[in-house]
Amino acid sequence: MRQHLLALLTAATATFATTATTTAQNATFTTFGASSGSTTGPILDVTGLPQVGTTFSISVDYTNMPPFCTLQITNWQALLVFGFSNTQWAGLTLPASFPQGFDLLVGADFASYQTTMSDGCPPRAGNAPVYSVTIPNDPGLVGFTWYNQIILAEIGRTTAMATDGGIATVGF
């Protein structure tokens, strides 16, 4: 009887250890590619990670902001693009150059739109678009991957700029 219980306990411990190690995956958000359409170098700015049961945010920052701005209020539109691929979308090979002056690095399967105002420079810091992404508390989402990019355009202009691309993977 004692040996039978010991064997059962050993088997249960081995099963738990195997289950725990095969489903554990760290949440990640990494960037790839280069920004386009602007000398300011817009880049993705992420706070937090895509962890199960949490919310993280995606915004924009810049590698090369101008030393001064016009101090004239400008209106901007921003689009956070979500895609399932960074190699092709809607028959296009990615990255794809658009006539508005930017390169699309990710498939545009879904998008979230915002408008914001700025002081003549591209939106940043307190007036940059911030997108909150909530990951449901569902362990079945672990390992799910998608791609992001933010496209910005000053309202009334015919050109746009885009950030680098991001790769998000849900984890714990």
N, C-alpha and C positions, 0 to 999 in steps of 0.2 A: 504494500500500500504506500509506504513512504517513497519507494523508488518511483512508483507510478505518479505520485504528486510532484516529485522532483522533475520527472520527465515532462509533465504537463506545464509546470512553471517555466522550465527552460525553453520549451517550444513557444509559450506565450511571450516570453521576453524576447526571443529571437524574432518573432513575427512583429512585435511592436518596434523593435530597433530597425528592422527592414522597412517597415511602413514609414517610420519617421524620417529615415534618410532618403527614401526615394521620392517623397513629396516635398521636402524642404527646398526652397529656392529663394534666393535673395531678390528683392525688388531692385531694379536698375533703371536709370535714365542716362543714356549717353548721347553725345552729339556726333554728327558726321557732316561732311561737305562744307561748303563755304556760303556765306551770305552773298547776296547779289542785289544790284540795282541802286547801290548807295555807297559813298565813300565812308559813311559813318560806321559801317560794319555791324549791322544788327545781328544779335545772337540770342538764342534761347536762354532764358534765365529761369531755373527751376528751383522751387522751394519744396522740400520733402521728396518722397519717392512713392511710386504707385504700389503701395502696400495694401493688402486685403484689409477692408474695414476702415480705411483712412481716406483723407482728402489731401491732395497735393496741388500745387499751383504752377502754371506755366505763364511766363511773361517775356518781355523783351528788354534787353540791355544793349549797349553799344561798345565796340572796341575802340572807336575813334570819334568821339563827339566833337563838334566844332567848338572853338574856344569862346565864341560868343553867339548869341541868337538875335533875331530881329526884334524880339519882344512884341511881335504882332501875333495876335491870337489866330491860330490855324486849327482847322478841324481835320481829323484823321479818321479813317476807317481801318479796322484791323480784322483779320480773318485767321482764326486758328484752324488749321487743316489737320484732320485725322485721316490716316490711310492705312491700308493693310499691306502695302508694298512700297519699297523705295527703288524698284527697278522698272516697273511699268504701271500705267494707269490709262484706262479708256483708249487703248491702242497706241499710246505714246510711250516711248522709251524714256525713262527718267535718268538723269535730270533732263527736263524739257525747258527750253528758253521761250519766253513769251514776249510779244512785241512791246509790252509795257516796261520791259527792261529788267525783269527778274527771272530767275530759274526756279522752277518747281522741282523740289527734291523728293517729294512724297506724293503718293496717290491721294487725291482729294475725294475720298469716299464719304466723309462727313465734314462739316465745318461749323464753327461758332463765330458769330459776327458781333463786333462791338464798335462803337464810335467813341472818340475821345478828343479833347482839346489840348493844344500845346502852345508854347510861347515862340513859335517860329522854328524851333528845332524839332526833330522827331520826338514823339512821345517817349518819356522816360520817367524813372523814379515814381513820384506820386501820381503822374497822369498816364503812365504806361498801361496798356490793357493787361488785365490779370484774369486768367481763366482758371477756375477751380474745377478740378477733376476728382469726382468721388468714386472710389473703388468699393463696390459692395462687399459685405462680409461673407464672401462665398469662396471657400478654398478651391472650388472647381476652376476659378479664374487664374490660379497660379500657373505661370508659364505663358499666359496670353501676352502677345506682343503686338504693338501698333507703332505707327510713325507719326510725327508731328512737325509742323512748320508754321510760322506766323508770317503773313503777308500784310504789309502796311502800305497805304496810299493816302496822300493828302487829298482831301475832297476838292474837286475842281481841276486836278492835275491828271495828265494822261499817263503818268509813269507810276511805278510802284517799286517797292523794295521787299526783300524776303530775308528771313533769318537763315541760319544753318538748319540742318535737319536734326530731329531727335528720335531716338529709339527707346520706347518705354516697354518694360517687361514687368508684369505683375508678380509680386512675390510676398514674402512675409517680412 
